[in-house]
Amino acid sequence: MEKEYAKNFRDKKRTVTKPLRMTLEALLIQKEYSYSDEEMILQIQENPYL
């Protein structure tokens, strides 16, 4: 699944794709607490163990 997921984010700039697990966990937390995208980023920056 990880390889298939990473294929969706290939570009010429060589940006690093975050692991699928990290992305899904962030999405679940965002939905659970009804965070906006900006709020989710701030929450992760403040508490990476969230």
N, C-alpha and C positions, 0 to 999 in steps of 0.2 A: 504494500500500500504506500509505503514511504516513497518509493521510486516513482510510482504513478502520480502521486501528489506533487513531487518536485518537478515533474515534466511541465506542469501548468505554469511555472514561474520562471522558465528559462528566458533570458534576454541577452542582449549584446553587452550590457553593462556588468554582467557577472554578479548580480546581487545575490546575497546569501539567503536561501530559503530557511525559514524557521522549521524545526522538526514538527511533524504532523501532530505528535502528542501535545506539544506546547500550544499549538494553535487551537486544538480542540478543547484543551483545558481552559484556555483564555475565553473561548466562545461560551463554554458552559458557565463559567463564573460571570461573564458579562450578562448572559440571559437570566441567571439566578438572581442577580442583584439589580437588574434593569439599568446597567451602566450604559452611557453613550460610548462611542469609540474613544473620545477624548478622556472621559472619566476612567475608562478601563486602562488606558496607557498610564495615567497618573497613579492609579491604584497599584499597578504592577511596579512602577518606579518606586513608590513608597514602601511597598511590601512584596518583594519578589517571591516570598514563600506563601503568598496568598493561595 
